[in-house]
Amino acid sequence: MWKLAGVGMLLLAGQAYGNQEVGCQARQQAVAEQLASARAHGNGEQVAGLERALRNIEAHCTDAGLLEESDEQLVELKAKVDERLSELQSARVAGKPDKIAKKQGKLDEAQAKYQQALIHNGALRALVESKGK
């Protein structure tokens, strides 16, 4: 079941990635915007931290590295979905409606996180592949 859903999500990710800012450049832009806001509000400690974060992004961030991290996160999130599905099945066997509802909610949450990660991963993959051409 999840293999088919995963394929569907990858197709969806391919369609949605154009709307999502990803990669090192997007991270750099987000931190730069936060930095401008911190400066405007005179928050010196936040400015120092954001300047350090910006330097780290510039020095160490690669889109390929972000994709690798995203791939690892997908594996972890898929394992969490599988775990939640198993818990739900056990609750169904026990036949307790309150536990079933609770486990279903946790499964739904894990699936939503996994789907968002798939979309993000698809956008990163497209970015990395476009730079490789």
Buried (B, 14 or more C-beta within 10 A) or exposed (E): EEEEBBEEBBEBBBEBBEEBEBBBEBBBEEBBEBBEEBBEEEEEEBBEBBBEBBEEBEEEBEBBEBBEEBEEBBEEBBEBBBEBBEBBEEBBEEEEEEBBEBBBEBBEEBBEBBBBBBBBBBBBBBBBEEEEE
